[in-house]
Each structure stands twice: as C-alpha cells, then as structure tokens.
Amino acid sequence: MDFVLNYLNTTTIGLLSLIFFCLFLYNPFKKFKGKEAPRVAGAWPILGHLPLLSGPNTPHRTLGALAEKYGPIFTIQLGSKKAVVINNWEIAKECFTTNDTVVSSRPKLVAVELMGYNHAMFGFAPYGPYWRELRKITTLEILSPRRMEQLQHVRVSEVQTSIRELYTLWCSQKGESAYASVELKQWFSHLTFNMVLRMLVGKRYFGGENVDDEKAQRCVRAVEEFMRLVGVFAVGDAIPWLRWLDFGGHEKAMKETAKDLDSVLSEELEEHRRKKGFDKKVDEFQDFMDVMISILDGRTIDGVDADTVIKATVLGMIAGGNDTTNTVMTWVIYSILRNPLVLEKVKAELDIHVGKERLVSEDDISKLKYLQATVKETLRLHPPAPLLPPREFIENCTLSGYNVEKGTRLFTNVWKIQTDSNVWEDPLAFKPERFLTTHKDFDIRGLRKQRAQWSSRGSRRTSHLSPAHGRQQRLASTDGCQLSHAELSQSIVGTQSERAFGVVEYTCPPGSGRPSSMAVRGIVENVLPACEHTIGDSGRRVATAEWSTVRYGLSERRWSAMPTQLPEWTSVRWRVGILNIFPTHSAHPSLPDF
C-alpha cells in the first residue's frame, strides 16, 4: 500500500511539475506592468496561435486580416514565445528609429543554427560583437560602392552571355514556326545565379564550356533546399522542450542540406586558397571570396574562425542575392503582362532614351523613370519577403504607447504596410504612375522622403522595401537595383504580351513571397525575316540572308552563314531582346562582345 501511495505521489508530483513548467513557458495570466498591445483571441494551450498561421492563407495575409480587427499592432503567442506584429508605417518608423537598438537582434532559430554555421550568417546573427565586426568588414570592404563599381563588367557580361544563350536556344528550337518557347522564371534564375556566383566566387554554374554540371546541380539543389527550409516552421523555434521530437523531420533535412552546402563552399574556399598561392597581379580581378580571404585569413571574430565566417557570409549572399532578385524579376514580368498599357509605356520609354540601335546599359537606368516606377510598384504589391524575418527585443521598451517585454519577437508585415488604404489610393491596383506623382520621392534603396515610405535606417540598416533585405544582401540590388532594371529593360525590348506570352495561375508556399508554380513562358520571335549586310565605308551590298540562319561567330568575327568571308567588322548593328531578336542597320557597328 505504501508502495502504491509512493508511486501515486511520484506521478502526481511529476504531472504537477509538468503543468507548472508549461504555465511558466506559456502563461496567459502573466501581465507586464503597463498597457500591453491587444492580444489576439483563440490561442491554443501550449501551441498558442500556431494553428491560426497554418491555415490555407499565407501568414502575411492572415496577420493582415487580424490587423483589421485588432488594430495596427497586436500580440500573438507562438508556442512559448510571445510576438508583436506591426502593420502600420508610423509604428514601423518608431520601431526602427526610436527603438532601433532595442530590436537590432535576431532570435536564434533552428534553421540558422543547423544550416547557417551556428548563427554565423551575417543577416541572421544576433546583435553583438560578432555582428558589429562583420558588419564593418562587409560595409567597408565587401559591398562598398567602389567594389560594386568594379563588378559592373561582370553584370554586363552575364546579361549579354545569357542573351546569346537565349538566341542559341531559339535557333535550335524554333522549327518551321520561327518561335521558341522560353521558361522565363528558369531563365531569370540561371542569369541571376550566374551573376551572383561570378561576383562571389568568380565562376558561373550554368552554360559555358568549363561548367561542372554535376557540381552546379548539387549547389543549386542545396541552395533551393536551404531557402525552403528557412521558411519552414520548426517546432523547436516555438516550443524548445519539444524540439527532440522533430515533427516532420525538418531538422534531419536541415542537417543533410547543411552538409551539402558546406561541401560546395569548402571546395570553393580550398580552390581559392590554392590560387592565392600563385602570384596574382595587383590589378587582377578579385571576387568576394578572394577579398574576404585577404581580410580574414588567420583571424577570428568573436571566437568564430575565418573559414566559418567566409563560408557563412558567402552562403548568405548566394541565398539572398539570387532568390530575391529572381523573385522580383518574375513578379515584374508577370505584372507587366497583366497590364498591356504599362508594357507599351515601358517600351516607348526605352525607344526614346535608348533607341533601337544598341543594348541598354546600366548608365541608362537613371533616365528610365517609368521602368523604375514599374519595379517600385511591383515591390510594393509583391515584396520578396512580405513578412520580414523575426527580430527580438533585447530589453523592455515602449512601442506605440504599449509596453513590450524583453525577449518578445517582432514581426513586420511589409505587405500590409504597403497596401494600407490609409496611405495608398486603390492599394491593390497595379499603378506605376503613383511613383511619378504622389510618391515620386520614393527611393528604392531605402531612403524615404515622404511619410508613406518608411525604412530601417539604424543599426542593421535593413532596406525593407528593396529586392534584398538588408545591407548585407546589397549584392542583389547592386546599389540601387541596377541589376533588376538592366535585366528587365533587356527583357521588355520588343515584348508582345498578347501573343508572346502565356501566363498561368501561380501558388505561393506558406510564409513565402516566392511563387512556387508561376509559369511565365516567353516566345522568342524573328521579327525581321531578312536583312542586307554591307561591308566597310563603301556600303556595298554583299548578300542577303535569313536571320534564322545567321549567327555571329565566336572565334571568327564574321557572319558564319554568309556566302562571303567578311572583314574584321561590318556595318551591321543588331539589337537583342529576350522576346525579340532582330537586326537594325547602322553606319557604324556595335556588335556585342560574345
């Protein structure tokens, strides 16, 4: 009998201990001194509002709907973690100016721990000595304006190379119809991936003669899996004491992805160290990894060794630079095709400021005001991260008159802020003209002059409304989104939306602003079926050839399909667009350097 009583007492004590432990982690009766932001009703025991966010709608839309009921700032419970959600530009401005230092840290998430080298990735590192030192190195050395200017030739070269590959695709697939179908989402992905990789590690992973296809596919799969898993909810992020259960097997997948990523990055780092052993010329091109090796070799930052710092930083730039830019490009094309009048205005602007006798250059972007307005409007309606990655309050503070407790997480609903009917007229309509009139002072890099545009200009300097979220990902925006504008201007040349595209429905996975099944297919078309080629100053006619059989030779500077050998240069100038490829005549040649 005593044994039974002792057993019951032990069981009772264990159960009571578990209950008190749960109440300690999730305590609905606990009150912070002072007024607290409205708490959303319907929280589940232990889980809190997690079931609410796992519904059919994306989290930013679900939280946006709650803002209509509870106001621009409210509190939700994510397991044992309390979170404040802001949905208003005024509160966001207060948060990222007055309370900037208070919200400058990131929570320690399971995905970043396992795949981000134990929180060594700059964009996700907690606020502290490590983050401050890496920020200084990144800002002054890696992503400085001078460094970005030095990399301009890489961006130009990649755009031209990708257009050449598109033309080759057209030649091989057009058949009798003179059309070739192109999956633009994939094309943009390859272009931006090559561009980012060339700037980071000095090589391209798609196309070209010296590409290791197996390694390229391994890298791409690992990066894609990384981006997917970063957006996946891990039980350990909300209920740490249940982390060991690993519901859904997410942690196992994260560990496998971490191994794949580390393998690729370690190979690149070892290769760069071997090359460094040879005497390099002072003026020889240095990619980002070369620069980081020179700066960090042999150093540690707050206990983190140089190799880990380099690999973690490069990984963050690959993931952020490629994914955000590709997402923006796809959304812009999608939005333009849904609005033919916008397409015609962009094309007209290109004809005025660029003409039809040369390619668009980065120097032209400042003149293309309507194109810039189109990109801004796309970013407003379709931000790459509609719900920004969480931050964490490192001390108690007051926000919009409400007391916020230390350790509370902060979610910024960018999508709701940018579609606020109190600020934006007809907020869900695609109207680029608003950025030429009522919001003309909007700066895509994060500098705002009007009250309707806010930004985080404090410790982390996160440009929330730009294609890349944070200065550490400035690579994606290339100092003012020149990359996005340059790619788009090339893409839009000669676009005929009513016949050249088919757009199908798209879906977005929960928590993501990235369309997972958007299919935007372009048709590369031969607009002018024939042209005359002339030689030299005499303007003598040599031959006429069908454009479908004419290619510019890579090793020999001649038109390979012509019946007559041409001299070093001809008077033919051609303009290449993603959707139309056609030649135009000119007295002076300006052939792309393929």
PLY file of the C-alpha trace (Angstrom):
ply
format ascii 1.0
element vertex 594
property float x
property float y
property float z
element edge 593
property int vertex1
property int vertex2
end_header
0.00 0.00 0.00
2.83 2.36 0.87
4.44 1.47 -2.44
1.27 2.42 -4.33
0.96 5.70 -2.43
4.57 6.50 -3.08
4.07 5.71 -6.79
0.95 7.91 -6.97
2.72 10.70 -5.16
5.65 10.48 -7.56
3.29 10.50 -10.58
1.26 13.37 -9.16
4.37 15.41 -8.46
5.63 14.73 -11.98
2.35 15.80 -13.57
2.11 18.91 -11.42
5.70 19.78 -12.26
4.94 19.42 -15.98
1.83 21.60 -15.67
3.69 24.33 -13.79
6.51 24.14 -16.31
4.05 24.62 -19.17
2.40 27.51 -17.34
5.81 29.05 -16.84
6.54 28.85 -20.56
3.05 29.82 -21.66
1.42 31.96 -19.01
-1.78 33.75 -20.16
-2.18 35.25 -16.68
1.21 36.89 -16.65
0.85 40.65 -17.02
3.55 43.07 -17.96
3.43 46.26 -15.98
1.56 48.83 -18.02
-0.61 48.56 -21.10
0.10 45.67 -23.46
-0.71 45.54 -27.17
-4.06 43.83 -27.89
-3.79 40.06 -27.64
-5.40 38.01 -30.40
-8.08 35.69 -29.07
-8.27 31.96 -29.75
-4.85 30.84 -28.56
-4.47 27.11 -28.01
-2.82 25.68 -24.90
0.92 25.23 -25.44
0.63 25.87 -29.22
-0.71 29.39 -28.90
-1.68 30.88 -32.27
0.39 28.49 -34.36
-2.71 26.67 -35.71
-4.07 30.04 -36.86
-0.99 30.63 -39.01
-1.05 27.15 -40.53
-4.30 27.74 -42.42
-4.76 27.95 -46.20
-3.79 31.63 -46.41
-0.23 32.87 -46.31
0.83 34.22 -42.88
1.15 37.84 -44.04
-2.43 37.85 -45.30
-3.71 36.13 -42.15
-1.95 38.70 -39.96
-3.16 41.48 -42.25
-6.75 40.36 -41.68
-6.15 40.34 -37.91
-4.90 43.93 -38.18
-8.32 44.97 -39.48
-9.84 43.59 -36.27
-7.23 44.31 -33.59
-5.50 47.38 -34.98
-2.05 48.09 -36.45
-0.19 46.48 -33.54
-1.17 43.33 -31.66
0.29 40.41 -29.76
0.22 36.73 -30.66
1.60 33.66 -28.88
3.83 31.27 -30.83
4.17 28.33 -28.52
6.14 29.63 -25.53
7.28 32.73 -27.45
5.37 36.00 -27.38
5.42 38.07 -30.58
4.35 41.59 -31.53
3.11 42.17 -35.10
3.24 45.68 -36.61
1.17 46.56 -39.66
1.48 50.34 -39.84
4.19 52.61 -41.28
4.08 55.02 -38.33
4.70 52.25 -35.80
7.36 50.75 -38.06
9.13 54.11 -38.25
9.06 54.42 -34.44
10.28 50.87 -34.09
13.24 51.28 -36.44
14.29 54.76 -35.34
13.46 55.43 -31.68
13.77 51.75 -30.67
16.24 50.69 -33.31
18.90 49.36 -30.96
16.30 47.54 -28.89
15.13 45.49 -31.90
18.50 45.09 -33.58
18.92 41.41 -32.66
17.64 38.21 -34.24
16.18 35.24 -32.39
18.20 32.05 -32.53
16.28 29.88 -34.98
16.82 26.17 -35.52
17.30 26.54 -39.30
20.02 29.17 -38.89
21.73 27.14 -36.20
21.90 23.99 -38.32
22.38 25.44 -41.81
23.84 28.88 -41.08
27.01 27.78 -39.30
25.55 28.19 -35.83
24.19 31.71 -36.42
27.37 32.96 -38.14
25.41 34.17 -41.20
25.53 37.94 -41.11
21.86 38.56 -41.87
20.69 36.23 -39.09
23.41 36.72 -36.49
22.28 38.01 -33.07
23.29 41.55 -32.21
26.69 41.62 -30.53
30.46 41.94 -31.10
30.48 39.36 -33.92
27.69 41.07 -35.83
29.21 44.55 -35.38
32.66 43.49 -36.59
31.31 41.58 -39.59
29.04 44.47 -40.48
32.03 46.82 -40.54
34.02 44.49 -42.80
31.09 43.85 -45.12
30.10 47.51 -45.44
33.57 49.00 -45.89
35.33 46.26 -47.84
33.00 43.73 -49.42
29.97 45.76 -50.54
31.45 49.23 -50.84
30.34 51.43 -53.78
33.84 51.15 -55.24
33.71 47.36 -55.13
30.28 47.28 -56.76
31.51 49.62 -59.49
34.44 47.30 -60.16
31.99 44.45 -60.68
29.91 46.25 -63.28
31.62 44.41 -66.13
30.50 41.10 -64.59
26.86 42.13 -64.61
27.05 43.42 -68.19
28.89 40.33 -69.38
26.38 37.94 -67.80
23.38 39.71 -69.33
24.96 39.59 -72.80
26.05 35.97 -72.40
22.57 34.93 -71.30
21.03 36.68 -74.29
23.42 34.83 -76.57
22.35 31.55 -74.98
18.73 32.54 -75.50
19.42 33.18 -79.17
21.13 29.79 -79.45
18.04 28.22 -77.88
15.86 29.98 -80.43
18.00 28.71 -83.31
17.76 25.12 -82.08
14.05 25.05 -81.17
12.23 27.43 -83.48
11.49 24.88 -86.21
9.17 25.95 -89.01
7.16 28.30 -86.81
10.14 30.66 -86.18
9.18 30.70 -82.49
10.83 29.19 -79.45
9.25 28.88 -76.02
11.24 30.05 -73.01
10.53 29.47 -69.33
11.39 32.96 -68.08
11.41 32.07 -64.40
14.11 29.49 -65.05
15.95 31.85 -67.40
16.00 34.60 -64.78
17.10 32.10 -62.17
20.08 30.96 -64.23
21.03 34.52 -65.10
20.95 35.84 -61.54
22.60 32.69 -60.16
25.48 33.01 -62.62
25.81 36.71 -61.92
25.87 36.28 -58.15
28.29 33.33 -58.30
30.68 35.17 -60.60
30.84 38.11 -58.21
31.20 35.85 -55.17
33.46 33.01 -56.32
34.45 34.02 -59.85
32.63 31.34 -61.84
29.32 30.65 -63.50
27.34 27.46 -62.87
25.04 27.43 -65.92
26.11 27.47 -69.56
29.64 27.79 -70.86
32.25 25.23 -71.81
34.01 24.76 -68.47
30.96 24.28 -66.30
30.84 21.32 -63.94
27.19 20.33 -64.42
27.17 17.86 -61.54
28.61 20.38 -59.10
26.29 23.10 -60.40
23.19 21.00 -59.90
24.38 19.96 -56.45
24.87 23.60 -55.48
21.54 24.72 -56.90
19.62 21.93 -55.19
21.29 22.71 -51.87
20.54 26.44 -52.12
16.93 25.80 -53.11
16.52 23.38 -50.21
18.11 25.94 -47.90
15.60 28.60 -48.94
12.72 26.16 -48.49
13.82 25.02 -45.03
14.49 28.55 -43.78
10.80 29.26 -44.33
9.65 26.04 -42.69
8.29 26.16 -39.15
10.40 24.10 -36.79
8.81 23.00 -33.53
11.97 23.90 -31.63
11.57 27.59 -32.56
8.30 27.88 -30.65
8.39 25.02 -28.14
12.07 24.32 -27.38
11.36 21.47 -24.96
9.65 19.51 -27.78
12.50 20.01 -30.23
13.78 16.48 -29.73
10.64 15.07 -31.34
11.50 16.75 -34.71
7.95 16.69 -36.08
8.03 16.46 -39.87
11.72 15.52 -39.98
12.71 19.12 -40.70
15.83 19.10 -38.55
17.08 15.95 -40.23
16.60 17.58 -43.64
18.37 20.73 -42.40
21.41 18.73 -41.27
21.65 16.98 -44.65
21.34 20.29 -46.50
23.99 21.82 -44.26
26.41 19.05 -45.23
25.74 19.60 -48.95
26.20 23.36 -48.67
29.35 23.06 -46.61
30.81 20.60 -49.09
30.33 23.02 -52.01
31.56 26.06 -50.08
34.59 24.21 -48.70
35.59 23.15 -52.22
35.37 26.75 -53.42
37.34 28.04 -50.45
40.08 25.43 -50.91
40.29 26.25 -54.62
40.62 29.98 -53.87
43.38 29.31 -51.35
45.30 27.25 -53.92
45.02 30.02 -56.50
46.17 32.54 -53.93
49.44 30.62 -53.73
50.28 31.81 -57.22
51.43 35.39 -57.68
48.42 37.42 -58.71
48.74 40.75 -60.40
47.60 43.71 -58.33
45.01 44.74 -60.89
43.70 41.20 -61.48
40.00 40.69 -60.83
39.21 39.60 -57.30
35.87 38.08 -56.42
34.27 38.48 -52.99
35.80 35.29 -51.64
39.28 36.48 -52.64
38.72 39.74 -50.79
37.41 38.02 -47.66
40.38 35.63 -47.60
42.77 38.57 -47.78
40.98 40.38 -44.96
40.19 37.48 -42.62
42.88 34.87 -43.22
44.27 33.81 -39.86
41.80 35.93 -37.88
38.91 35.02 -35.65
35.86 37.17 -34.97
34.43 36.75 -31.51
35.64 33.15 -31.42
34.49 32.25 -34.96
37.32 31.10 -37.26
37.97 32.73 -40.63
36.81 29.76 -42.75
33.44 29.65 -41.00
32.98 33.41 -41.35
33.79 33.31 -45.07
31.54 30.33 -45.84
28.64 31.70 -43.79
28.86 35.14 -45.42
29.09 33.75 -48.95
26.13 31.45 -48.27
24.04 34.37 -47.07
24.86 36.36 -50.19
24.13 33.46 -52.53
20.77 32.78 -50.92
19.72 36.42 -50.62
21.20 37.77 -53.82
19.84 35.08 -56.11
16.46 34.41 -54.56
15.27 37.97 -54.03
16.33 39.24 -57.45
14.83 36.27 -59.27
11.57 36.68 -57.37
11.37 40.38 -58.20
12.09 39.78 -61.90
9.39 37.13 -62.17
6.81 39.30 -60.44
7.63 42.34 -62.59
7.21 40.40 -65.82
4.01 38.85 -64.52
2.62 42.27 -63.54
3.56 43.90 -66.83
1.94 41.15 -68.85
-1.26 41.58 -66.88
-1.20 45.30 -67.78
-0.55 45.81 -71.53
-0.73 49.62 -71.24
2.15 49.56 -68.78
4.14 47.39 -71.18
3.62 49.84 -74.02
4.72 52.79 -71.86
7.90 50.99 -70.80
8.70 50.10 -74.40
8.07 53.67 -75.52
10.42 54.97 -72.83
13.13 52.55 -73.96
12.76 53.69 -77.55
13.10 57.34 -76.53
16.09 57.09 -74.19
17.90 54.07 -75.61
16.74 53.71 -79.18
16.82 50.60 -81.30
20.47 50.59 -82.27
22.14 49.48 -79.06
21.67 47.49 -75.89
20.52 49.01 -72.64
23.38 49.82 -70.27
23.38 50.47 -66.52
24.06 54.13 -67.27
20.64 54.36 -68.92
18.73 53.31 -65.80
18.60 56.78 -64.25
16.75 58.04 -67.35
14.15 55.26 -67.36
11.78 56.77 -64.81
8.73 54.76 -65.80
10.68 51.50 -65.68
11.84 52.40 -62.17
8.26 53.20 -61.18
7.17 49.80 -62.52
9.75 47.99 -60.39
8.76 50.01 -57.32
5.07 49.24 -57.81
5.89 45.54 -58.15
7.91 45.63 -54.94
5.04 47.38 -53.21
2.48 44.74 -54.15
4.77 41.71 -54.16
7.65 42.22 -51.70
10.07 39.26 -51.80
9.64 38.91 -48.03
6.08 40.06 -47.25
6.62 39.12 -43.61
10.13 40.06 -42.61
12.30 37.58 -40.69
11.68 37.98 -36.96
13.68 40.24 -34.69
13.91 40.12 -30.94
13.61 42.83 -28.30
16.79 42.77 -26.22
15.30 44.93 -23.45
11.94 46.26 -22.25
10.63 49.21 -24.23
7.52 51.18 -25.17
6.18 50.92 -28.71
3.21 53.00 -29.88
2.19 53.53 -26.25
2.32 49.80 -25.42
4.87 48.12 -23.18
6.86 45.34 -24.84
8.75 42.83 -22.74
12.36 41.79 -23.28
12.59 38.59 -25.34
9.43 39.33 -27.33
9.76 38.68 -31.04
8.91 41.29 -33.65
7.22 40.60 -36.98
6.89 43.37 -39.55
4.08 42.82 -42.04
5.54 44.65 -45.04
2.73 43.55 -47.34
0.08 45.09 -45.07
2.06 48.32 -44.68
2.46 48.66 -48.44
-1.22 48.02 -49.14
-2.61 50.25 -46.39
-5.65 52.08 -47.78
-4.95 54.99 -45.43
-1.71 55.66 -47.29
-2.13 54.24 -50.77
-5.02 55.11 -53.05
-6.54 51.99 -54.60
-3.84 49.96 -52.82
-4.30 46.61 -54.57
-4.22 48.07 -58.10
-1.04 47.99 -60.18
-0.38 51.67 -60.95
3.28 52.58 -61.56
2.18 56.19 -62.20
1.78 56.74 -58.44
5.58 56.80 -58.16
5.75 59.61 -60.69
3.23 61.76 -58.86
2.13 61.28 -55.25
5.09 59.09 -54.29
7.76 60.40 -56.67
10.31 60.86 -53.86
10.35 57.13 -53.11
13.88 55.72 -53.25
14.16 52.01 -53.84
17.35 51.74 -51.76
15.51 52.55 -48.54
15.78 56.35 -48.41
12.34 57.85 -47.86
11.29 61.48 -48.02
7.55 61.10 -47.70
5.79 59.86 -44.62
4.22 56.99 -46.54
7.60 55.41 -47.09
9.48 54.12 -44.10
12.69 52.23 -43.71
15.01 50.82 -41.12
17.95 53.17 -41.14
19.50 52.16 -37.87
21.92 49.54 -36.66
21.04 46.82 -39.13
20.24 49.31 -41.92
17.71 47.00 -43.47
16.15 48.29 -46.66
12.80 46.61 -46.23
11.21 47.68 -49.48
14.10 46.77 -51.74
14.72 43.46 -53.55
17.31 42.46 -50.98
16.52 42.74 -47.31
19.48 44.29 -45.59
22.73 45.89 -46.49
24.43 42.51 -46.23
22.41 41.50 -49.28
23.14 44.63 -51.27
24.61 42.35 -53.90
21.10 41.52 -55.04
20.17 45.15 -55.59
23.61 46.19 -56.91
23.50 49.66 -55.46
20.08 50.81 -56.49
18.58 47.75 -58.18
20.60 48.35 -61.35
20.72 44.61 -61.88
16.94 44.25 -61.81
16.41 47.30 -64.03
19.07 46.26 -66.52
17.69 42.72 -66.83
14.15 43.97 -67.14
14.96 46.57 -69.76
16.60 43.87 -71.86
13.63 41.58 -71.26
10.97 44.06 -72.26
12.52 45.06 -75.57
10.01 44.14 -78.24
7.66 42.25 -75.94
4.25 41.47 -77.39
2.11 40.37 -74.47
-0.94 39.35 -76.44
0.92 36.77 -78.49
4.32 36.19 -76.94
3.30 35.01 -73.51
1.09 32.59 -71.75
0.58 33.24 -68.04
-0.98 30.61 -65.83
-2.09 30.70 -62.22
0.55 30.68 -59.53
0.73 29.49 -55.96
2.95 30.54 -53.06
4.02 28.17 -50.29
3.03 29.23 -46.76
5.17 32.02 -45.38
6.79 32.78 -48.70
6.51 35.63 -51.18
8.04 33.43 -53.85
5.67 31.95 -56.44
6.32 28.23 -56.47
4.33 27.31 -59.58
4.19 30.53 -61.58
4.74 29.66 -65.24
5.62 32.66 -67.39
6.69 31.46 -70.80
8.04 33.81 -73.42
8.28 33.27 -77.15
11.47 34.32 -78.88
10.40 35.62 -82.27
12.12 36.55 -85.53
10.63 39.99 -86.21
12.51 40.88 -89.39
12.88 37.77 -91.56
15.72 39.11 -93.73
18.31 41.86 -93.77
21.03 43.18 -96.02
24.64 43.19 -94.84
27.11 45.79 -96.06
30.86 45.99 -95.79
33.09 48.94 -94.96
32.58 52.56 -95.87
31.54 51.88 -99.45
28.22 50.48 -98.31
28.47 47.79 -100.98
25.80 45.14 -100.73
27.32 41.71 -100.17
24.50 39.30 -99.56
21.08 38.81 -98.04
20.49 36.06 -95.52
17.61 34.77 -93.48
18.05 35.85 -89.85
17.22 32.34 -88.70
20.47 31.09 -90.24
22.72 33.95 -89.24
24.94 33.75 -86.19
27.86 35.83 -85.11
30.90 33.61 -84.95
32.61 33.41 -81.57
36.18 32.80 -82.75
35.93 34.35 -86.21
34.49 37.83 -86.47
32.16 37.01 -89.30
28.60 36.00 -90.01
29.07 32.26 -90.17
26.17 31.66 -92.55
27.22 34.26 -95.12
28.49 33.03 -98.52
31.36 35.52 -98.41
34.07 35.98 -95.79
33.54 39.32 -94.08
36.35 41.58 -92.84
37.11 42.42 -89.21
33.93 44.44 -88.89
30.75 45.05 -90.82
28.24 47.87 -90.73
25.53 45.66 -89.31
24.27 46.55 -85.87
21.83 44.32 -84.09
19.68 44.67 -81.05
18.94 41.71 -78.84
15.93 41.43 -76.59
14.74 38.45 -74.64
11.50 38.27 -76.56
12.53 39.69 -79.93
15.82 39.22 -81.68
16.22 41.41 -84.73
18.88 43.37 -86.63
18.82 47.07 -87.47
21.06 48.93 -89.91
23.70 51.40 -88.85
26.69 53.12 -90.38
28.90 52.03 -87.51
28.92 48.58 -86.00
28.23 47.88 -82.35
28.26 44.12 -82.06
28.00 42.53 -78.63
31.33 41.14 -77.49
30.40 37.47 -77.44
0 1
1 2
2 3
3 4
4 5
5 6
6 7
7 8
8 9
9 10
10 11
11 12
12 13
13 14
14 15
15 16
16 17
17 18
18 19
19 20
20 21
21 22
22 23
23 24
24 25
25 26
26 27
27 28
28 29
29 30
30 31
31 32
32 33
33 34
34 35
35 36
36 37
37 38
38 39
39 40
40 41
41 42
42 43
43 44
44 45
45 46
46 47
47 48
48 49
49 50
50 51
51 52
52 53
53 54
54 55
55 56
56 57
57 58
58 59
59 60
60 61
61 62
62 63
63 64
64 65
65 66
66 67
67 68
68 69
69 70
70 71
71 72
72 73
73 74
74 75
75 76
76 77
77 78
78 79
79 80
80 81
81 82
82 83
83 84
84 85
85 86
86 87
87 88
88 89
89 90
90 91
91 92
92 93
93 94
94 95
95 96
96 97
97 98
98 99
99 100
100 101
101 102
102 103
103 104
104 105
105 106
106 107
107 108
108 109
109 110
110 111
111 112
112 113
113 114
114 115
115 116
116 117
117 118
118 119
119 120
120 121
121 122
122 123
123 124
124 125
125 126
126 127
127 128
128 129
129 130
130 131
131 132
132 133
133 134
134 135
135 136
136 137
137 138
138 139
139 140
140 141
141 142
142 143
143 144
144 145
145 146
146 147
147 148
148 149
149 150
150 151
151 152
152 153
153 154
154 155
155 156
156 157
157 158
158 159
159 160
160 161
161 162
162 163
163 164
164 165
165 166
166 167
167 168
168 169
169 170
170 171
171 172
172 173
173 174
174 175
175 176
176 177
177 178
178 179
179 180
180 181
181 182
182 183
183 184
184 185
185 186
186 187
187 188
188 189
189 190
190 191
191 192
192 193
193 194
194 195
195 196
196 197
197 198
198 199
199 200
200 201
201 202
202 203
203 204
204 205
205 206
206 207
207 208
208 209
209 210
210 211
211 212
212 213
213 214
214 215
215 216
216 217
217 218
218 219
219 220
220 221
221 222
222 223
223 224
224 225
225 226
226 227
227 228
228 229
229 230
230 231
231 232
232 233
233 234
234 235
235 236
236 237
237 238
238 239
239 240
240 241
241 242
242 243
243 244
244 245
245 246
246 247
247 248
248 249
249 250
250 251
251 252
252 253
253 254
254 255
255 256
256 257
257 258
258 259
259 260
260 261
261 262
262 263
263 264
264 265
265 266
266 267
267 268
268 269
269 270
270 271
271 272
272 273
273 274
274 275
275 276
276 277
277 278
278 279
279 280
280 281
281 282
282 283
283 284
284 285
285 286
286 287
287 288
288 289
289 290
290 291
291 292
292 293
293 294
294 295
295 296
296 297
297 298
298 299
299 300
300 301
301 302
302 303
303 304
304 305
305 306
306 307
307 308
308 309
309 310
310 311
311 312
312 313
313 314
314 315
315 316
316 317
317 318
318 319
319 320
320 321
321 322
322 323
323 324
324 325
325 326
326 327
327 328
328 329
329 330
330 331
331 332
332 333
333 334
334 335
335 336
336 337
337 338
338 339
339 340
340 341
341 342
342 343
343 344
344 345
345 346
346 347
347 348
348 349
349 350
350 351
351 352
352 353
353 354
354 355
355 356
356 357
357 358
358 359
359 360
360 361
361 362
362 363
363 364
364 365
365 366
366 367
367 368
368 369
369 370
370 371
371 372
372 373
373 374
374 375
375 376
376 377
377 378
378 379
379 380
380 381
381 382
382 383
383 384
384 385
385 386
386 387
387 388
388 389
389 390
390 391
391 392
392 393
393 394
394 395
395 396
396 397
397 398
398 399
399 400
400 401
401 402
402 403
403 404
404 405
405 406
406 407
407 408
408 409
409 410
410 411
411 412
412 413
413 414
414 415
415 416
416 417
417 418
418 419
419 420
420 421
421 422
422 423
423 424
424 425
425 426
426 427
427 428
428 429
429 430
430 431
431 432
432 433
433 434
434 435
435 436
436 437
437 438
438 439
439 440
440 441
441 442
442 443
443 444
444 445
445 446
446 447
447 448
448 449
449 450
450 451
451 452
452 453
453 454
454 455
455 456
456 457
457 458
458 459
459 460
460 461
461 462
462 463
463 464
464 465
465 466
466 467
467 468
468 469
469 470
470 471
471 472
472 473
473 474
474 475
475 476
476 477
477 478
478 479
479 480
480 481
481 482
482 483
483 484
484 485
485 486
486 487
487 488
488 489
489 490
490 491
491 492
492 493
493 494
494 495
495 496
496 497
497 498
498 499
499 500
500 501
501 502
502 503
503 504
504 505
505 506
506 507
507 508
508 509
509 510
510 511
511 512
512 513
513 514
514 515
515 516
516 517
517 518
518 519
519 520
520 521
521 522
522 523
523 524
524 525
525 526
526 527
527 528
528 529
529 530
530 531
531 532
532 533
533 534
534 535
535 536
536 537
537 538
538 539
539 540
540 541
541 542
542 543
543 544
544 545
545 546
546 547
547 548
548 549
549 550
550 551
551 552
552 553
553 554
554 555
555 556
556 557
557 558
558 559
559 560
560 561
561 562
562 563
563 564
564 565
565 566
566 567
567 568
568 569
569 570
570 571
571 572
572 573
573 574
574 575
575 576
576 577
577 578
578 579
579 580
580 581
581 582
582 583
583 584
584 585
585 586
586 587
587 588
588 589
589 590
590 591
591 592
592 593
